[in-house]
Amino acid sequence: MKTITLLLIFLTAPLAWAGGVQAPLIDVEDGDTLLVMLNGLPTRIQLAGIDAPEDRPNPKFNLDRKRTGLPAETLLELGRKATLHLRELAPPGSTLFLEGDLHKKDKYGRIAVTVRTAEGRSINEQMVADGYARALGHPTYLPLQEKAMRTGRGLWGTAPQAARKWLESGRR
C-alpha cells in the first residue's frame, strides 16, 4: 500500500526542471526582463534571444518610436501587453531556472539567459510563440515568430500593423 501511494504521488506531481540555476522570481520588469533573487541579491535577467516592446519611456523606447514612426501610446500599449503576458507565464513568487553565463551582463546591466519554468518550458520560446516578442536571430525562435505572425497570435492578432512596424524597426 505504501509503495502504491508513493507511486501515485510521483505520477501526479508536476515534474520539476532539473537543469540550470534555481532562482525565485521577484518581479517582471517588462516583456523581456525579470528581477530574480540570485545568490542572495536581486538580479536583472534578460530573456536571451528575444526582444519585447517597451512598456515605459526609456532610451530604447525613444529609439523604437523614432524607427517605427508610431505614436508613443501605441508602442507603450504593445509593451504593456507583452509585460502582462510575461507576468502570466512567470508570476512573481514562482521558481525559475536560469541557463547560460550568469556572469556576463549586457549594456543595461542584465544577465541574458534562457529562463525555464519548473516544468522545463522555455519562457523565451513561449514569449515568441505566443506573439509577444520578436526573435533576435535565434534559429529555434524564428520559426515560432513566423507561425505566431501567420496565425495572428498575441500582438500579431491584436495590433498587426503596429507589431509589424515594431518588428521591422528591429532589423535596422
N, C-alpha and C positions, 0 to 999 in steps of 0.2 A: 504493500500500500504506500509506504514512504517513497519508494522508487517511482511509482506511477505519479504521485503528487509532484515530485521534483521534475519529472519529465514534462508534465503538463505546464508547470511554471516556466520551464525553459522554452517550450514550444510557443507559448502565448506571449512571452515578454518580448518587447522590441529589442532587436539586436543593437548593441552599442558599437559604434565605429571604433576600431582599434588603432587606426593609423593616425599620425600627426600628433601635435601637441594640444592637449586639452586646455580650453580657455573659456571661462564664463563670460557671457555677453552682458556688458553694462548697458550699452545703448546703440541705437542705429543713428549715425550722424546724417547720412544721406543715402542715395540709392546705390552707392558702391563703397561706402566707408562705414566701418564698425568700430566701436570702442569696446575693447575686451580687457579683462584682467589677465596680465601675463607676467609671470614671475613677481607677483605681488604689486605690480604697477599698472595703472590704466594705460593702455597702448592702442594707438590708432592703427587699424587694419584696412588696407585697400584690397578689394576683390580683384585679384590679378587677372589680366587678360580681358577686362571689360571696362566700360565707361557708362555711367548713367548721367542723365541731365541733372544740373544743379537745382537745388530747391530753395536757395537763398543767394542773394547777390554776393559775389566774390570775384577775384580776378579771372577765374576760369569761366564763370557765368558771363562776365563782360566780354570775354573773347568769343564765347559761343553766340552771344547776342549780336556782336559785330559780324561774325562769319555767316550767321543764318539770316540776318535781317528781320527776324521775328520780334514781335513785341515782347517786352520783358515779362509781362504777366503770362503770356503763352508758354514761354520757356520755363518759368517758375512752376506752372501747373504741371508740365511734364515731369519736372523734378519731384514735385510733391507726390505724384502718383507712383513714381519709381521708389521713393523713400517708403511710402506706405506699403508697397508690395514687399520690399525687403524686410520690413518690420513684421509682416505676416509670415514670411519664410523663416525668419530668425527673431522671435520675440525676445526682448530684453529679459534676462534671467536664464535663458537657455544655455546649454553647454555646447560649445562648438569645438571643432578640431581643425587646427591650422597646419597646412602642409606647404613647405617652402623654406627659403632662407629667412629666418627670424631676426637676422642681424642687419639686413640691408634695408635702408629707408629711402623713399622717393623724395622728390623735391618739396613735397608737402609734409614731410615727417612721418609718413605712413609706411608700414611694412606690407609689401604686396605679396599675398599668398593665396592659395586655394583654400576655401573655407568649406568645411563639411558639417552636416548635421550629425547628431548622434546615430542616425540610421545610415550614415555614409553618403548621403546625397550632396552633390556639389552645389552650393548656393550660387557660385559664379555661373555655372552652366544654367541653373534654373532661372536666374535673372534674364539671361539672354533668351532662353527657350520660351519664357513667358512673355517676352516682348517689352521688357522694361529697361534693357541695357543693350549697348552695341558691343559687338566683338571687336577686339583690338588686334586683329590678325591671327588670333589663336586658331589653329586648324580644327580643333574639335568644336569651337563655338561658332564659327562662320556658318556651317550648315544649319545650326539651331536658329541663328539670326534670320537666315533666308526663309526657313519654314515659318517662323513667327511672323515675318513680313507677309508672306504668301497667304497665310491663314488668318491674318488680322488679329493676332494675339496682342494683348496689352496695349501699349501706346500705338501700335500699328493699326489697332481697331478703333480706338477712341479718338485719336488725333493723327491720322495717317500723313497728312500733308506736313504738319509741323514736325512730326517724328522723322520724316524723310529729309527735311531741310536740316534738322539737327544731325542726322546720320551723315549726310553729305558734308557738313561743316567739319566733321572729324577727319575727313580724308584729305584736307588741305595741308 
